[in-house]
Amino acid sequence: MSGPKVMLCPASSGPYLENLARELRAQGVRVTLIPWFGKQMPYSMIRIIWSRLLGYRILHLNWMPFNNFWQLRLVTRVGKILGIRVVWTIHNLAPHSVQFGSPERDEAAMQILFEWAERGVVHSERTREAVRMRYGNTLPLEVIPHGSYAGQVELVDSVEARRRLGIPEDKFAVLMLGPNRWNKGVRAYLEVISRLPDGYVGVVAGTCPDSQILNLIQEYKERFPDKFILDVRRLSVGEVAEHYAASDILLMPFEAITTSGTVIEALSYSRPVITTDKGDMYEWIHDGETGFMASSIDDMVSILKSLDREKARRMGQNGLALAKKRPWPESARQYADIYRELQ
């Protein structure tokens, strides 16, 4: 018996879907990719219709891959006509940034997908309960852990990385990666770094298209020139690896989050994480072992003051060990089981 056929959407959104598609194919699932329903909308719709004619019946959606209601309504209507069965991985309780004009409209769009999908997937039991409280119990929800990137990322020499990035060897480097949304706790991160004594440096890296966030980052840099190193541009995979290697710890004080690929990535690079107890973070960050959960700026400052590079290194090793226990093949197997039930 041939394996199930699945349309995976969107076509590319970073390492999550790349890893999932690779492992599904390795397990005999036939995967075709459907682009995000935005500017590529006519092509995306053609891809769905053509794929359905080729025998693909399952559409596996990730995130909210639509930009407005007419796209969402058109695809759901066509999908029902074609007999498409939908699996939806709910990575967030709502889009990170407003997609449909307002938070209320975003929630209405989420509700449409809850009504269309036949099976839902979340990454933790806590998120399953949060989804049910917010959107009801109509959609059956499976918990499938987010795979890690251990063994897939290149670990770079820290001394060489610091030299290349201009980070002094005697500084305890605190990284924030991807300061592109307020919900990542940009304000808290900047305030924490500004309160730390000499011997610490904040490293802010990654693209920042939001001008208000960028202005605040630059304002802190001007006020505390010796406390911040900025590299706010789009980074290559190799440059991301360098920033992890050059840093001692990742600080991501989320205001709101469901799942964070960045936190999982940091552990896969053998770097501990300080974050807040939101969403799935408890699955990955174990206090004093792989990092710390903090509830306030004062907590974060106190935790960082108590650390030295050797303790951070040990926690990073613990984080990498945890990441290695959560490989992609097992997550893909659970998805494949769902596809087979719906095929």
Buried (B, 14 or more C-beta within 10 A) or exposed (E): EEBBBBBBBBBEBEBBBEBBBBBBEEBEBBBBBBBBBBEBBEEBBEBBBEBBEEEBBBBBBBBBBBBBBEBBEBBBEBBEEBEBBBBBBBBBBBBBEEBBEEEEBBBEBBBBBBEBBBBBBBBBEBBBEBBBEEBEEEBEBBEBBBBBBBEBBEEBEBEEBBEBBEBEEEBBBBBBBBBBBBBBBBBBBBBBBBBBEEEBBBBBBBBBEBEEBBEBBBEBBEEBEEBBBBBBEEBEEEBBBBBBBBBBBBBBBBBBBBBBBBBBBBBBBBBBBBBBEBBBBBBBBBEEBBBBBBEEBEBBBEBBEEBEBEBBBEBBEBBBBBBEEBBBEEBBBEBBEBBEEBB
